[in-house]
Amino acid sequence: MDGAGGPSRHLMILTRRTAGLAWILALGLMSPGAARGADPGEGPPLRVGHTPIFPPMVFKKGRELVGVEVDLARGFERHLRRSIQWVEVPWKDQIAALNEGRTDIIISSMSVTMARGFVVAFTEPYLTIDQMALVRRRDLAFYAMGFPVIPPGPVGVIKGTTGAFLMEREFPGAKIRDFVETDSAVKALMRKRVDLFVSDSTLIWYLAGVHSGDGLSALPIALGKERVAWAVRKGDDALLQQANQYLSQAAKDGSLEQVLRRWMAVGP
């Protein structure tokens, strides 16, 4: 039996070190990223599906994409140490684009619903909002007693949104007019082609501020509460876990509140 410093022990240590080095070199040959010292968080760009028609959540100022979701997505990009690629998708096609592999995640002010939960995997919600209505200011007195069972005239909604679902489900007697983007709905309201525009409270408060000079106001009656989250494909558990980790961390360290305060002077 050799002593602690005997030649057999030195040979054993040298053999183990040589084997370990050979294993590391083999991994380097199999993985070019390892040879370059690449961060394990690196990878192909994360394709972020968005519909930039929902200020202050996600919209465009000129050519620049801005809003709550944009700031949060950039924070998620840093968290992942992986670049993101913005993929603009019509709202009605968001879930199809995700499940067909054209995007990897929906970060676009999507409310959690049971129906959507059957076809996508939602993160933990990070914001609770209401459904509200935008009206002409001179019509506010009509709603002093509350929201009517049947609205007096046509109601504008963005097709495929929870505002549209709410009106169809809770107000079956309402005359619904679908729009594909916000500006058209607002113009229709100003031109008396619709009497209400129903959408997320975040959007309604924003539009009330922007169009105050045009005689529009938010009707401060909550029509229903909803939770906003991100969505990934069913089975993409790794990305879902990473997104939940980031959103939880952002809530704890105050960065989520900072983003919300930056974009929401009034609202939820």
Beta strands, then each sheet from edge to edge (+ up, - down):
strand 1: 46-50
strand 2: 53-54
strand 3: 58-61
strand 4: 64-66
strand 5: 84-88
strand 6: 105-111
strand 7: 121-122
strand 8: 127-136
strand 9: 155-158
strand 10: 176-179
strand 11: 196-200
strand 12: 216-232
sheet 1: 5+ 1+ 6+ 12- 7+
sheet 2: 5+ 1+ 6+ 12- 8+ 11- 9- 10-
sheet 3: 2+ 3- 4+
end
